[in-house]
Amino acid sequence: MSLNNIHMILSRTTEPMNIGAACRAMKNMGIPNLTLISPKNPHGERARAMAHGAEDVLDRARIVMHPKDAVRSMIAVAGTTARRRELRKWDHMSPRECADILVKHAEEGPVGIFFGTERTGLTNDEIDECRYLTMVDTDDAHSSLNLAQAVMVYAYEIREAWRRANGDGGPTRPSRPTHPHRTSKTPTNFELDTMYAHLGSVMSAVGYSNFEREKFLTFLRQMHMRAGMVNWEMQIYHLLARKTLKALGEPRFLLDREINEETP
């Protein structure tokens, strides 16, 4: 595989110099794809100065306003954090472990490494979009890395994992199946969100409150992230939800493709 399926995602960056320095780190390691969520002045003079030699990465950067828009097309996302999260305290891997896993996923489709804002890191909602969590083993006295430094750590580990996977940067290996079912594919975040919305419509129909529904779906999402899911397994949930709504006499939940088909 090439590094073209690797995406760095920076959320709500407040210091334009960090954006430019991140671009330079990415260019050093051959990673071309940057997504910015609600950035502050990403194309200003300070950002361009720090991107010296990597202005092309900055100019190509995709800018979105919402985290879901940043990850909707990706099949796996790893979130970086400097502290253990309450619901996933022990679900943290090293940058090297994270890189090996993402490079493997990248044989099949786009993957992302998610970095939070400089002051507070990723929000809980952003963490919920991440299948994996990863931490750099820093000293307890000062555990938080500068954003651009963190990007360099992960960009370096991604490149090293890519070199290991491809015989030190030589010809790429044929992709190996990750699931015994020949036609299996890993769903994107958007496809998973659609499945959870379908399940949520069933839960509402049988009397779950909004709070109960969101709590249940959060835990279900985390279970799927740990275990993994492929497309035909996702369709089992859609079938269950569709039959349940039909038995209840509720309106059918339309998937995006069905909405498009019905639009004149």
DOROPA-997274 format. One record per residue (C-alpha): x, y, z. Coordinates in pm, 1 decimal. Example, Ala and Ser with C-alpha at 12.3 -4.5 7.8 and 13.67 -1.06 7.14 Angstrom:
<atoms>
ATOM       c1       c2       c3
ATOM   1230.0   -450.0    780.0
ATOM   1367.0   -106.0    714.0
</atoms>
This chain:
<atoms>
ATOM       c1       c2       c3
ATOM      0.0      0.0      0.0
ATOM     99.3    365.0    -40.9
ATOM     61.7    632.5    223.3
ATOM   -222.7    795.8     29.5
ATOM   -485.5    628.7    248.7
ATOM   -341.8    786.5    565.3
ATOM   -512.8   1105.8    687.3
ATOM   -411.0   1338.1    970.0
ATOM   -709.1   1515.4   1130.5
ATOM   -661.0   1827.3   1344.6
ATOM   -963.4   1949.8   1539.3
ATOM  -1032.5   2315.8   1623.5
ATOM   -668.4   2419.9   1602.7
ATOM   -616.5   2759.9   1768.8
ATOM   -252.8   2828.1   1676.2
ATOM   -192.1   2858.9   1300.0
ATOM    180.0   2789.1   1348.5
ATOM     91.3   2439.1   1467.4
ATOM    -96.4   2375.4   1143.8
ATOM    205.4   2478.9    938.8
ATOM    446.4   2274.9   1150.5
ATOM    216.5   1971.7   1123.0
ATOM    220.3   2008.4    743.8
ATOM    598.6   2009.3    744.1
ATOM    610.0   1697.1    963.7
ATOM    368.5   1521.4    729.4
ATOM    569.8   1618.4    421.9
ATOM    888.0   1489.0    589.8
ATOM    723.3   1148.9    632.3
ATOM    544.8   1135.8    295.2
ATOM    189.5   1166.6    429.3
ATOM    -11.2   1396.7    198.2
ATOM   -362.0   1415.3    348.0
ATOM   -464.5   1671.5    608.9
ATOM   -815.5   1748.5    733.4
ATOM   -883.3   2052.2    952.3
ATOM  -1197.2   2087.7   1164.4
ATOM  -1296.5   2452.0   1227.5
ATOM   -933.4   2575.9   1221.7
ATOM   -819.9   2926.6   1310.9
ATOM   -663.2   3111.4   1014.9
ATOM   -516.2   2800.5    847.9
ATOM   -379.2   2981.3    543.7
ATOM   -240.3   3286.1    719.6
ATOM    118.5   3407.8    716.0
ATOM    222.8   3224.6   1033.8
ATOM     87.6   2891.1    913.5
ATOM    259.5   2926.8    576.2
ATOM    588.4   3028.6    735.4
ATOM    597.0   2715.8    952.5
ATOM    492.5   2495.8    659.4
ATOM    812.9   2595.4    476.3
ATOM    856.6   2345.8    192.3
ATOM    521.2   2181.6    265.5
ATOM    288.3   2454.2    143.3
ATOM    131.6   2202.5    -94.7
ATOM      7.9   1993.7    200.6
ATOM   -141.0   2308.3    353.2
ATOM   -304.5   2418.9     28.5
ATOM   -462.4   2076.0    -25.7
ATOM   -592.8   2049.8    330.5
ATOM   -962.5   1969.1    351.8
ATOM  -1156.4   2200.9    585.5
ATOM  -1479.1   2083.4    750.2
ATOM  -1693.5   2216.8   1032.2
ATOM  -1794.9   1896.8   1212.6
ATOM  -1599.5   1590.3   1332.2
ATOM  -1838.1   1349.7   1158.8
ATOM  -1764.9   1519.0    826.7
ATOM  -1393.9   1460.3    884.9
ATOM  -1419.9   1085.1    939.6
ATOM  -1734.7    978.4    752.0
ATOM  -1546.1    812.3    462.7
ATOM  -1286.3    636.7    682.5
ATOM  -1288.9    272.1    780.1
ATOM  -1074.8    314.3   1093.3
ATOM   -984.2    615.1   1306.8
ATOM   -738.1    634.0   1596.5
ATOM   -776.0    911.2   1852.5
ATOM   -473.5   1055.0   2030.0
ATOM   -502.7   1138.9   2397.6
ATOM   -276.0   1244.8   2682.6
ATOM   -505.1   1102.4   2953.3
ATOM   -696.4    782.2   3008.2
ATOM  -1067.1    815.1   2929.9
ATOM  -1322.4    702.7   3188.1
ATOM  -1511.0    459.8   2964.3
ATOM  -1201.4    322.7   2789.3
ATOM   -934.2    341.2   3059.5
ATOM   -726.5     48.3   2936.5
ATOM   -798.9     79.5   2566.8
ATOM   -481.1    271.5   2478.9
ATOM   -205.6    154.4   2247.2
ATOM    139.8    291.3   2177.7
ATOM    210.3    497.2   1862.9
ATOM    394.7    198.4   1712.0
ATOM    108.6    -43.5   1777.5
ATOM   -136.4    212.1   1642.0
ATOM     69.7    266.0   1327.2
ATOM     93.4   -106.5   1252.0
ATOM   -283.8   -146.8   1282.7
ATOM   -369.4    160.3   1074.3
ATOM   -125.6     65.7    798.0
ATOM   -293.3   -275.2    781.8
ATOM   -639.9   -113.2    757.6
ATOM   -506.6    127.4    494.0
ATOM   -460.5   -165.3    255.8
ATOM   -840.7   -161.8    226.5
ATOM   -940.2    204.2    252.1
ATOM   -883.9    547.1    410.3
ATOM   -785.6    569.7    776.4
ATOM   -728.4    863.0   1008.6
ATOM   -531.5    978.3   1313.1
ATOM   -737.7   1227.8   1512.0
ATOM   -572.3   1507.8   1714.8
ATOM   -769.1   1737.0   1946.1
ATOM   -735.0   2105.9   2015.5
ATOM   -413.3   2225.4   2178.8
ATOM   -561.3   2312.5   2517.6
ATOM   -802.1   2028.6   2593.9
ATOM   -744.7   1753.7   2336.4
ATOM  -1026.8   1549.3   2187.0
ATOM  -1378.1   1587.2   2321.8
ATOM  -1577.4   1283.7   2433.9
ATOM  -1790.1   1311.9   2119.3
ATOM  -1474.0   1305.0   1906.1
ATOM  -1342.2   1007.2   2103.1
ATOM  -1666.9    825.8   2019.7
ATOM  -1573.9    848.8   1650.6
ATOM  -1248.2    660.2   1711.9
ATOM  -1214.1    285.0   1692.5
ATOM   -873.2    300.3   1860.4
ATOM   -713.9    521.7   2125.4
ATOM   -342.3    585.2   2145.2
ATOM   -106.4    758.7   2388.1
ATOM    258.4    859.6   2377.2
ATOM    441.0    732.2   2686.9
ATOM    559.8   1065.7   2825.5
ATOM    680.2   1167.3   3169.4
ATOM    400.1   1213.4   3423.1
ATOM    535.9   1553.1   3523.7
ATOM    463.1   1696.9   3179.3
ATOM    261.4   1454.1   2968.4
ATOM    108.5   1680.5   2703.5
ATOM    292.6   1714.9   2372.8
ATOM    280.0   2016.3   2146.0
ATOM     32.8   1940.4   1866.0
ATOM    289.1   1951.9   1585.5
ATOM    527.5   1735.2   1789.0
ATOM    252.6   1477.3   1832.5
ATOM    184.7   1479.6   1458.3
ATOM    554.0   1414.9   1392.5
ATOM    563.9   1121.7   1637.8
ATOM    270.6    950.7   1468.1
ATOM    379.0   1042.1   1114.9
ATOM    719.7    885.0   1184.8
ATOM    565.3    568.6   1328.2
ATOM    327.4    542.6   1032.7
ATOM    619.1    564.9    791.9
ATOM    814.7    302.6    984.8
ATOM    511.6     70.2    988.8
ATOM    470.6    123.7    614.7
ATOM    838.0     38.3    557.6
ATOM    803.8   -278.8    765.4
ATOM    489.0   -380.8    577.7
ATOM    645.5   -320.1    237.8
ATOM    991.9   -462.7    283.4
ATOM   1167.3   -137.5    380.0
ATOM    974.8     69.4    129.1
ATOM   1001.3   -173.1   -162.6
ATOM    718.5   -303.3   -381.5
ATOM    386.7   -330.3   -203.3
ATOM    257.7   -669.3    -97.0
ATOM    -78.8   -798.9   -217.9
ATOM   -353.2   -712.4     27.6
ATOM   -446.4  -1001.2    251.4
ATOM   -808.9  -1059.4    351.8
ATOM   -885.7   -954.8    709.9
ATOM  -1201.4  -1167.8    734.6
ATOM  -1278.5  -1522.2    616.3
ATOM  -1577.3  -1409.5    410.6
ATOM  -1438.0  -1336.2     64.5
ATOM  -1654.8  -1031.5     -8.4
ATOM  -1617.1   -868.4    333.0
ATOM  -1536.3   -500.1    350.0
ATOM  -1489.1   -272.4    647.8
ATOM  -1772.1    -17.4    672.5
ATOM  -1697.4    353.4    683.1
ATOM  -1784.2    564.9    985.3
ATOM  -2076.5    709.4    790.8
ATOM  -2215.4    362.3    717.5
ATOM  -2187.4    271.8   1085.6
ATOM  -2358.4    596.8   1187.9
ATOM  -2646.2    506.8    955.4
ATOM  -2676.1    163.1   1116.0
ATOM  -2685.4    314.9   1466.1
ATOM  -2950.0    564.3   1354.0
ATOM  -3157.4    272.0   1220.6
ATOM  -3123.3     87.7   1552.7
ATOM  -3203.2    411.4   1735.4
ATOM  -3530.8    444.4   1545.5
ATOM  -3631.8     97.8   1670.7
ATOM  -3538.9    184.6   2027.9
ATOM  -3749.4    500.2   2013.2
ATOM  -4040.5    299.7   1872.4
ATOM  -4033.8     56.2   2166.5
ATOM  -4018.5    328.9   2431.2
ATOM  -3652.9    405.4   2507.3
ATOM  -3597.0    762.0   2624.3
ATOM  -3347.1    979.3   2437.5
ATOM  -3098.8    937.2   2723.4
ATOM  -3139.9    557.8   2735.9
ATOM  -3107.7    529.6   2359.6
ATOM  -2789.7    736.4   2336.2
ATOM  -2627.5    554.7   2630.6
ATOM  -2707.3    211.4   2484.2
ATOM  -2582.5    305.1   2137.5
ATOM  -2261.4    451.6   2281.9
ATOM  -2179.9    122.9   2454.6
ATOM  -2279.3    -76.4   2145.3
ATOM  -2050.9    140.1   1929.5
ATOM  -1760.2     85.5   2168.6
ATOM  -1817.0   -291.0   2164.8
ATOM  -1812.4   -292.4   1784.7
ATOM  -1495.4    -84.3   1782.6
ATOM  -1321.2   -338.1   2003.4
ATOM  -1444.7   -637.6   1808.0
ATOM  -1450.7   -491.3   1456.7
ATOM  -1731.9   -523.7   1203.2
ATOM  -1762.3   -599.0    832.3
ATOM  -2031.2   -500.0    584.4
ATOM  -2244.9   -813.5    590.0
ATOM  -2249.5   -816.1    971.0
ATOM  -2374.0   -456.9    959.4
ATOM  -2655.0   -566.8    724.9
ATOM  -2776.1   -815.1    989.1
ATOM  -2850.6   -518.5   1217.7
ATOM  -3029.1   -337.6    935.9
ATOM  -3242.0   -645.5    868.0
ATOM  -3329.2   -683.6   1236.9
ATOM  -3422.9   -315.9   1264.7
ATOM  -3627.5   -321.2    943.2
ATOM  -3829.5   -628.8   1047.9
ATOM  -3889.1   -488.7   1396.2
ATOM  -4021.6   -157.5   1262.5
ATOM  -4246.8   -347.2   1021.4
ATOM  -4384.9   -566.5   1302.8
ATOM  -4455.9   -253.2   1508.8
ATOM  -4634.6    -87.0   1218.0
ATOM  -4381.6    196.8   1217.1
ATOM  -4262.4    380.8    903.0
ATOM  -3964.8    224.2    731.6
ATOM  -3623.3    380.2    798.1
ATOM  -3484.8    487.3    460.5
ATOM  -3114.8    448.7    394.2
ATOM  -2936.8    721.5    196.7
ATOM  -2932.2    517.1   -122.6
ATOM  -3306.8    456.2    -91.5
ATOM  -3372.0    827.7    -33.6
ATOM  -3172.6    907.3   -348.7
ATOM  -3366.3    648.2   -546.7
ATOM  -3698.9    801.0   -439.1
ATOM  -3594.5   1159.3   -509.8
ATOM  -3739.7   1270.8   -844.3
</atoms>
